[in-house]
């Protein structure tokens, strides 16, 4: 059902006024004809009678023609009347074909786009901060909407396959070896060794009593306890001094020895078959670990939640960056003719592609939409759009018909 809009109500009132004017002229012609007939068609009255008679004929003929477009005149199913309700589907198809053939063409739209200067206008619009914020808001809503309609299970499975494939395709041992090389080059291994030495100091202090008890357990029964104390104190102090010495001298031979061994181990990681195999085994065990699998399964949901919140939050960093980027793009577009031409060319190619592949869809949309309309409602709707102008046909028919009758009567009198 086609609902009436406020504009339709105004058109309806205008249509009724024009119908009343056309009907008034017909009734006036009929009254004039009756009056002249009663008086008698002698002299100048004959001219008036001929005018009135022909005007009635013209008015009735044009009333019939106009009415026949939208309904059966007087409700009588005369052939070839109510043309619009009966041929609504054909009219819709013809309208769709007309739009497709005369408007949705590359020539028409390319000419219009060339005149529009899309790139320049877009640049000036985006260069305004308020417009850039509006555009970023639209992009944020579009991004959030896109994420909402995606199938989480499908995306999650696809993301997991990508992560697992990339991890599977990357040998872990050479990667660790390269990481060790970078750590040594940056001196990070020395800081790690310092942390280990400090940890060992703490470990010795925390477990001094335990180590002393262990010495008691291992020492022969016949060794006096004071001797055990002295031995333990000497060993404990020596170990502590050694750790302090290594920790306090960056060039200590122990440090150098550790670095040499670490470098050698990094080289082995890169090409030693045994270490390569062990690295791959460890990687597979890690990927199959329940906690890792759960992390992979929830990776997408966490990403989606974070992106959606950032895209819809006007104060988020993502929205700020989007606004700034769009404004900068707008400033460049406004100032760089070459970039404007690129944007115009891209828009033109996009429109051309859409026209080539989907213009028949527009024609079908028009035709199918009209097919779904009710025939009488369609006729009424179309009458609202053009009916007021068509009433001028009735008015002109009345006047032209009357003048034609006057000319014919005059010619008859002359002959």
C-alpha positions in Angstrom: 0.0 0.0 0.0 1.3 3.4 -1.0 0.8 5.8 2.0 0.1 9.5 1.4 2.7 12.0 2.5 2.0 15.6 3.5 3.1 16.6 0.0 0.6 14.2 -1.5 -2.2 15.8 0.6 -1.3 19.2 -0.9 -1.2 17.8 -4.4 -4.6 16.2 -3.7 -6.1 19.6 -2.8 -4.6 21.2 -5.9 -5.9 18.4 -8.1 -9.4 18.8 -6.7 -9.3 22.6 -7.4 -8.3 22.0 -11.0 -11.0 19.4 -11.5 -13.5 21.8 -10.2 -12.4 24.5 -12.6 -12.6 22.1 -15.6 -16.0 20.8 -14.5 -17.2 24.4 -14.0 -16.3 25.2 -17.6 -18.2 22.1 -18.8 -21.3 23.1 -16.8 -21.0 26.6 -18.0 -20.9 25.5 -21.6 -23.9 23.2 -21.1 -25.9 26.0 -19.5 -25.0 28.4 -22.3 -26.1 25.8 -24.9 -29.4 25.2 -23.1 -30.0 29.0 -22.9 -29.2 29.6 -26.6 -31.4 26.7 -27.6 -34.4 28.1 -25.7 -33.8 31.6 -27.1 -33.4 30.3 -30.7 -30.3 30.0 -32.8 -30.8 33.1 -34.9 -28.2 35.7 -35.7 -25.4 36.0 -33.2 -27.1 33.5 -30.9 -26.2 30.8 -33.4 -22.5 31.6 -33.0 -22.8 31.4 -29.2 -24.7 28.1 -29.5 -22.2 26.6 -31.8 -19.4 27.7 -29.4 -21.2 26.1 -26.4 -22.0 22.9 -28.3 -18.4 22.4 -29.5 -17.0 23.3 -26.1 -19.1 20.6 -24.4 -18.0 18.0 -26.9 -14.3 19.0 -26.4 -14.7 19.0 -22.6 -16.3 15.6 -22.6 -13.8 14.1 -25.0 -10.8 15.3 -23.0 -12.5 14.3 -19.7 -12.9 10.8 -21.1 -9.2 10.8 -22.3 -7.8 12.0 -19.0 -10.0 9.7 -16.9 -9.3 6.7 -19.0 -5.6 6.9 -18.0 -6.4 6.2 -14.4 -9.8 4.5 -14.2 -12.9 3.3 -16.1 -15.0 6.4 -16.9 -18.2 6.3 -14.8 -17.1 2.8 -13.7 -18.0 1.4 -17.1 -15.3 -1.2 -18.2 -14.9 0.3 -21.7 -12.0 -1.3 -23.6 -8.7 0.5 -23.5 -9.5 2.5 -20.4 -8.0 2.3 -16.9 -4.7 2.1 -18.7 -2.3 2.6 -15.8 -3.9 0.0 -13.4 -4.1 -2.6 -16.2 -0.6 -2.0 -17.6 1.2 -1.1 -14.4 3.7 -3.9 -14.7 4.6 -3.0 -18.3 4.9 0.6 -17.3 7.3 -0.3 -14.5 9.4 -2.4 -16.8 9.5 0.3 -19.4 10.4 2.9 -16.8 13.3 0.7 -15.5 14.5 0.1 -19.1 14.3 3.9 -19.8 16.3 4.7 -16.7 18.9 2.0 -17.5 19.3 3.1 -21.1 19.3 6.8 -20.7 20.7 7.6 -17.2 22.8 4.6 -16.1 25.4 4.9 -18.8 29.1 5.5 -18.5 28.9 8.5 -20.8 26.3 10.3 -18.8 27.7 9.6 -15.4 31.4 10.1 -16.4 30.5 13.6 -17.8 28.6 14.4 -14.6 31.4 13.2 -12.4 34.0 15.2 -14.4 32.0 18.3 -13.8 31.4 17.5 -10.1 35.1 17.5 -9.1 34.6 14.9 -6.4 38.2 14.9 -5.2 38.5 18.6 -4.8 35.1 18.9 -3.0 35.9 15.9 -0.8 39.2 17.5 0.1 37.7 20.8 1.1 35.0 19.0 3.1 37.4 16.7 5.0 39.9 19.5 5.7 37.3 21.0 8.2 37.9 19.5 11.7 34.1 19.1 12.3 33.6 17.3 9.1 36.6 15.0 9.7 35.1 14.1 13.1 31.8 13.3 11.4 33.6 11.2 8.9 35.6 9.3 11.5 32.3 8.7 13.5 30.8 7.2 10.3 33.8 5.1 9.7 33.8 4.0 13.4 30.2 3.0 13.2 30.7 1.2 9.9 33.7 -0.7 11.4 31.7 -1.7 14.5 28.8 -2.7 12.4 30.9 -4.8 10.2 32.5 -6.6 13.2 29.0 -7.2 14.6 27.7 -9.0 11.5 30.7 -11.2 11.1 30.4 -14.9 12.2 32.6 -15.0 15.3 33.1 -18.8 15.0 34.2 -18.6 11.4 36.6 -15.7 12.0 37.9 -17.3 15.2 38.7 -20.6 13.4 40.2 -18.7 10.5 42.4 -16.6 12.8 43.5 -19.7 14.7 44.5 -21.5 11.5 46.5 -18.4 10.3 48.3 -18.2 13.6 49.1 -21.9 13.8 50.1 -22.0 10.1 52.5 -19.0 10.6 54.0 -20.6 13.8 54.3 -24.0 12.1 56.0 -22.4 9.1 58.6 -20.6 11.3 61.4 -22.8 12.7 61.7 -21.9 16.3 65.4 -22.8 17.0 67.0 -20.4 14.4 64.6 -17.7 15.7 65.8 -18.2 19.2 69.4 -18.2 18.0 68.9 -14.9 16.2 67.3 -13.5 19.4 70.3 -14.5 21.4 72.6 -12.8 18.8 70.6 -9.6 19.1 70.7 -9.8 22.9 74.5 -10.2 22.9 75.0 -7.4 20.5 72.9 -5.1 22.7 74.6 -6.2 25.9 71.4 -7.6 27.3 73.0 -10.9 28.2 75.3 -9.1 30.7 72.3 -7.5 32.4 70.7 -10.9 32.5 73.9 -12.4 34.0 73.9 -9.6 36.6 70.4 -10.5 37.6 71.3 -14.2 37.8 74.3 -13.4 40.1 72.2 -11.2 42.3 69.6 -14.0 42.5 72.3 -16.5 43.4 73.5 -14.2 46.2 69.9 -14.1 47.5 69.5 -17.8 47.1 72.7 -18.4 49.2 71.6 -16.1 51.9 68.1 -17.5 52.1 69.4 -21.1 52.3 72.6 -20.7 54.4 71.2 -22.8 57.3 70.1 -25.5 54.8 73.5 -25.8 53.3 75.1 -25.9 56.8 72.8 -28.8 57.7 73.8 -30.6 54.5 77.4 -30.3 55.4 76.7 -31.8 58.8 75.0 -34.7 57.1 77.8 -35.3 54.6 80.7 -34.7 57.0 82.3 -37.7 58.8 81.2 -38.2 62.4 84.6 -37.9 63.7 85.2 -34.4 62.4 84.6 -31.8 65.1 81.7 -29.4 64.6 84.0 -26.3 64.9 86.0 -27.5 62.0 82.9 -28.0 60.0 81.9 -24.4 60.8 85.2 -23.1 59.7 85.1 -25.2 56.5 81.6 -24.0 55.7 82.3 -20.4 56.4 85.4 -20.5 54.2 83.5 -22.1 51.3 80.4 -19.9 51.8 82.6 -16.8 51.8 84.6 -17.9 48.8 81.5 -18.5 46.8 80.1 -15.1 47.8 83.4 -13.4 46.9 83.5 -15.2 43.6 80.0 -14.1 42.7 80.8 -10.5 43.7 84.0 -10.6 41.7 82.2 -11.8 38.6 79.3 -9.4 39.1 81.7 -6.4 39.7 84.0 -6.9 36.6 82.4 -6.6 33.2 85.4 -8.1 31.6 85.8 -11.0 34.0 86.9 -14.3 32.3 83.8 -16.1 33.5 81.7 -13.5 31.8 83.8 -13.9 28.6 83.5 -17.7 28.8 79.7 -17.5 29.3 79.5 -15.2 26.3 81.6 -17.5 24.1 79.4 -20.5 25.1 76.2 -18.6 24.5 77.4 -17.5 21.1 78.3 -21.0 20.2 74.9 -22.3 21.4 73.2 -19.6 19.3 75.1 -20.8 16.2 74.1 -24.4 17.0 70.5 -23.4 17.2 70.6 -22.1 13.6 71.8 -25.3 11.9 72.2 -28.2 14.4 69.7 -30.8 13.2 69.2 -32.2 16.7 68.5 -28.8 18.2 66.2 -27.9 15.3 64.2 -31.1 15.9 64.0 -30.4 19.6 62.8 -26.8 18.9 60.1 -28.1 16.7 59.0 -30.7 19.2 58.8 -28.0 21.9 56.9 -25.7 19.6 54.3 -28.4 18.9 53.9 -29.2 22.6 53.4 -25.5 23.2 50.7 -25.2 20.5 48.9 -28.2 21.8 48.9 -27.0 25.4 45.4 -26.4 26.7 46.1 -22.9 27.9 47.6 -21.9 24.5 44.6 -23.4 22.7 42.2 -21.5 24.9 44.1 -18.3 24.2 43.9 -18.9 20.5 40.2 -19.6 20.7 39.5 -16.3 22.6 42.0 -14.2 20.6 39.4 -13.0 18.1 36.8 -12.1 20.7 39.3 -10.0 22.6 40.3 -8.2 19.4 36.7 -7.7 18.4 35.7 -6.3 21.7 38.7 -3.9 21.8 38.2 -2.6 18.3 34.5 -2.2 18.7 34.9 -0.2 21.9 37.6 2.0 20.4 35.6 2.5 17.2 32.5 3.7 19.0 34.2 5.7 21.7 34.6 9.4 20.5 37.5 9.9 22.9 39.5 6.8 22.0 42.9 7.0 20.5 41.6 5.1 17.4 39.0 7.7 16.7 41.5 10.5 17.3 43.9 9.0 14.9 41.1 8.4 12.3 40.0 12.1 12.6 43.5 13.4 12.3 44.3 11.1 9.3 41.1 12.1 7.5 41.7 15.8 8.0 45.3 15.4 6.7 44.0 13.5 3.7 41.4 16.3 3.1 44.1 19.0 3.3 46.2 17.2 0.8 43.2 16.6 -1.5 42.3 20.3 -1.3 45.9 21.4 -2.3 47.2 18.8 -4.7 45.5 18.7 -8.1 47.3 15.4 -9.0 45.8 13.7 -6.0 42.4 15.1 -6.9 42.7 13.6 -10.4 43.6 10.2 -8.9 40.5 10.3 -6.6 38.3 11.4 -9.5 39.7 8.6 -11.7 39.2 6.1 -8.9 35.6 7.3 -8.4 34.9 7.2 -12.2 36.3 3.6 -12.5 34.3 2.5 -9.5 31.1 4.0 -10.9 31.8 2.5 -14.3 32.3 -0.9 -12.7 29.0 -0.7 -10.8 27.2 0.5 -13.9 28.6 -2.3 -16.1 27.7 -5.0 -13.6 24.7 -3.8 -11.7 22.7 -1.3 -13.8 20.3 -4.0 -14.8 19.7 -4.6 -11.1 18.4 -1.0 -10.8 16.1 -1.6 -13.8 14.8 -4.8 -12.2 14.4 -3.0 -8.8 12.2 -0.4 -10.4 10.1 -3.0 -12.3 9.8 -5.3 -9.3 8.8 -2.5 -7.0 6.1 -1.3 -9.4 4.8 -4.9 -9.7 4.3 -5.1 -6.0 2.1 -2.0 -6.0 -1.7 -2.2 -6.1 -3.0 -1.1 -9.5 -5.6 1.3 -8.2 -3.3 2.8 -5.6 -0.6 3.2 -8.3 -3.0 5.0 -10.6 -4.1 7.3 -7.7 -0.5 8.0 -6.8 0.4 8.9 -10.4 -2.7 11.0 -10.8 -1.6 13.0 -7.8 1.8 13.6 -9.5 0.5 14.7 -12.9 -3.3 14.9 -12.6 -3.3 18.7 -11.9 -1.5 19.4 -15.1 -3.7 17.0 -17.0 -6.8 19.0 -16.0 -5.4 21.8 -18.2 -6.1 19.4 -21.1 -9.7 19.4 -20.2 -9.8 23.2 -19.8 -8.0 23.7 -23.1 -10.2 21.1 -24.8 -13.2 23.1 -23.7 -11.9 26.4 -25.0 -10.3 25.1 -28.2 -13.4 23.0 -28.9 -15.6 26.0 -28.5 -13.4 28.1 -30.8 -13.4 25.3 -33.3 -17.3 25.2 -33.2 -17.4 29.0 -33.7 -15.1 28.8 -36.7 -17.1 25.9 -38.2 -20.4 27.8 -37.7 -18.9 30.9 -39.2 -17.7 29.0 -42.3 -21.1 27.4 -42.7 -22.8 30.8 -42.6 -20.4 32.2 -45.2 -20.9 29.2 -47.5 
